[in-house]
C-alpha cells in the first residue's frame, strides 16, 4: 500500500475517533481555519522532510568524500568516487 493511502486512512480514522469521542463538544468537522491546518501539515510534514533529507544527504556526501580524501576505502558506500 502506498503513502497517500495510509495518510488518508489514518486521517479518516482520527476524524472518526474525534467524532465519537470529541475533545471539544459541538465543534464542526470543517471548522473555520481547516484549510490553514492542511497547509501547516503540508509544510511541516512534507517540505520540512525534503529539506532535512537534502541536508543529511549533503552531510553524508561530505563525510564520505572526506574519508576518501584520507585514503579510507568504503566498500559498501553508495557514493562513488
BAKE-953734 format. One record per residue (C-alpha): residue number from 1; z, x, y. Coordinates in steps of 0.001 Angstrom, whole numbers. Example, Ala and Ser with C-alpha at 12.3 -4.5 7.8 and 13.67 -1.06 7.14 Angstrom:
<pts>
PT / n / Z / X / Y
PT / 1 / 7800 / 12300 / -4500
PT / 2 / 7140 / 13670 / -1060
</pts>
This chain:
<pts>
PT / n / Z / X / Y
PT / 1 / 0 / 0 / 0
PT / 2 / -749 / 1187 / 3494
PT / 3 / 1448 / 1887 / 6505
PT / 4 / 240 / -1161 / 8526
PT / 5 / 1029 / -3450 / 5580
PT / 6 / 4602 / -2169 / 5345
PT / 7 / 5045 / -2211 / 9120
PT / 8 / 4052 / -5886 / 9324
PT / 9 / 6004 / -6818 / 6171
PT / 10 / 9241 / -5183 / 7275
PT / 11 / 8866 / -6609 / 10791
PT / 12 / 8335 / -10099 / 9374
PT / 13 / 11404 / -9612 / 7187
PT / 14 / 13522 / -8721 / 10200
PT / 15 / 12204 / -11753 / 12113
PT / 16 / 13146 / -13945 / 9155
PT / 17 / 16662 / -12471 / 8913
PT / 18 / 17115 / -12815 / 12680
PT / 19 / 16121 / -16497 / 12464
PT / 20 / 18510 / -17131 / 9540
PT / 21 / 21477 / -15171 / 10933
PT / 22 / 20877 / -14751 / 14667
PT / 23 / 22808 / -12265 / 16772
PT / 24 / 22236 / -14427 / 19848
PT / 25 / 22099 / -18165 / 19223
PT / 26 / 19162 / -20176 / 20640
PT / 27 / 17039 / -17118 / 21521
PT / 28 / 13321 / -17914 / 21102
PT / 29 / 11190 / -15751 / 18799
PT / 30 / 8780 / -14845 / 21613
PT / 31 / 11242 / -14380 / 24422
PT / 32 / 10239 / -13023 / 27835
PT / 33 / 9654 / -9287 / 27557
PT / 34 / 8445 / -9245 / 23940
PT / 35 / 5169 / -7590 / 24926
PT / 36 / 7084 / -4803 / 26670
PT / 37 / 9116 / -4317 / 23473
PT / 38 / 5891 / -3958 / 21465
PT / 39 / 4767 / -1315 / 23968
PT / 40 / 8046 / 576 / 23536
PT / 41 / 7694 / 504 / 19748
PT / 42 / 4142 / 1816 / 20052
PT / 43 / 5080 / 4556 / 22496
PT / 44 / 8263 / 5692 / 20784
PT / 45 / 7179 / 5162 / 17210
PT / 46 / 3641 / 6464 / 17259
PT / 47 / 2840 / 8512 / 20369
PT / 48 / 6095 / 10477 / 20109
PT / 49 / 5415 / 11150 / 16422
PT / 50 / 1988 / 12557 / 17255
PT / 51 / 3451 / 14821 / 19935
PT / 52 / 6174 / 16004 / 17571
PT / 53 / 3636 / 16709 / 14820
PT / 54 / 1428 / 18671 / 17227
PT / 55 / 4398 / 20743 / 18417
PT / 56 / 5678 / 21548 / 14913
PT / 57 / 2141 / 22342 / 13738
PT / 58 / 1650 / 24780 / 16607
PT / 59 / 5051 / 26327 / 15887
PT / 60 / 4188 / 26752 / 12190
PT / 61 / 845 / 28326 / 13102
PT / 62 / 2527 / 30772 / 15494
PT / 63 / 5164 / 31701 / 12892
PT / 64 / 2529 / 32231 / 10185
PT / 65 / 389 / 34358 / 12481
PT / 66 / 3478 / 36361 / 13466
PT / 67 / 4297 / 37048 / 9821
PT / 68 / 674 / 38004 / 9148
PT / 69 / 786 / 40470 / 12042
PT / 70 / 3852 / 42094 / 10435
PT / 71 / 1826 / 42618 / 7284
PT / 72 / 3501 / 39965 / 5189
PT / 73 / 1196 / 38169 / 2803
PT / 74 / 1799 / 34449 / 2489
PT / 75 / 50 / 33457 / -694
PT / 76 / 926 / 29754 / -516
PT / 77 / 335 / 29339 / 3210
PT / 78 / -2127 / 26626 / 4211
PT / 79 / -3001 / 28700 / 7303
PT / 80 / -5817 / 31123 / 6690
PT / 81 / -6301 / 34428 / 8430
</pts>
